[in-house]
Amino acid sequence: FDPVAEAGKHSIPAEPSGRTAQQALSEYAARPGARIVFLTGATGHVGAYILHALAHSAAVGAVVCLVRAKDPDSGLGRLRDAWAKRKLLRAERADGALFDAKVSCVCGEVS
């Protein structure tokens, strides 16, 4: 499975930074040894902690989360809210910077 090629087959809206999902995945895939993780349920209680752990992992270059939202900005907002609700956004650990660098969102639903 090639996530970069797969992202190129679909029309996925750009992230707030202006990058498309394919550009973001290409950047992450270029990192030696970095893994790209696709995560569902990241706005839930357990999922928020899993996402937090993946963002802090040196072996993970990117986490792409499937989120029920109308657009990627709303989806990223839901993910940030899930971290804030559980007090996982702590400045001394640079959680916000890790979130911005590693987490991206694809809008959709698994049902």
Backbone hydrogen bonds, N-H to C=O, Kabsch-Sander energy under -0.5 kcal/mol:
donor,donor_aa,acceptor,acceptor_aa,energy
6,E,2,D,-2.5
7,A,3,P,-2.4
8,G,4,V,-1.4
9,K,5,A,-0.6
9,K,6,E,-1.2
10,H,7,A,-1.1
12,I,10,H,-1.2
15,E,19,R,-3.5
18,G,15,E,-2.3
24,A,20,T,-2.4
25,L,21,A,-2.7
26,S,22,Q,-2.2
27,E,23,Q,-2.2
28,Y,24,A,-2.2
29,A,25,L,-2.9
30,A,26,S,-1.3
31,R,28,Y,-1.3
34,A,31,R,-1.4
35,R,59,A,-1.6
37,V,35,R,-0.5
37,V,62,A,-2.5
39,L,37,V,-0.6
39,L,64,V,-2.8
41,G,66,L,-0.6
44,G,41,G,-1.5
48,A,44,G,-2.2
49,Y,45,H,-1.1
50,I,46,V,-2.2
51,L,47,G,-2.9
52,H,48,A,-2.1
53,A,49,Y,-2.3
54,L,50,I,-2.5
55,A,51,L,-2.6
56,H,52,H,-1.4
57,S,53,A,-0.6
57,S,54,L,-0.9
60,V,57,S,-1.0
61,G,35,R,-2.5
61,G,59,A,-0.6
62,A,35,R,-1.6
63,V,102,K,-3.0
64,V,37,V,-3.2
65,C,63,V,-0.6
65,C,104,S,-2.6
66,L,39,L,-2.4
67,V,65,C,-0.6
67,V,106,V,-2.3
69,A,67,V,-1.0
75,G,71,D,-2.2
76,L,72,P,-2.8
77,G,73,D,-2.0
78,R,74,S,-2.1
79,L,75,G,-2.1
80,R,76,L,-2.7
81,D,77,G,-2.5
82,A,78,R,-1.9
83,W,79,L,-1.8
84,A,80,R,-2.9
85,K,81,D,-2.7
86,R,82,A,-1.0
87,K,84,A,-1.6
88,L,83,W,-3.0
90,R,88,L,-1.1
91,A,89,L,-0.5
93,R,90,R,-1.2
94,A,91,A,-1.6
95,D,90,R,-1.8
98,L,94,A,-2.2
99,F,95,D,-2.7
100,D,96,G,-2.6
101,A,97,A,-2.2
102,K,98,L,-2.5
103,V,99,F,-2.3
104,S,63,V,-2.4
106,V,65,C,-2.9
108,G,67,V,-1.9
111,S,109,E,-0.9
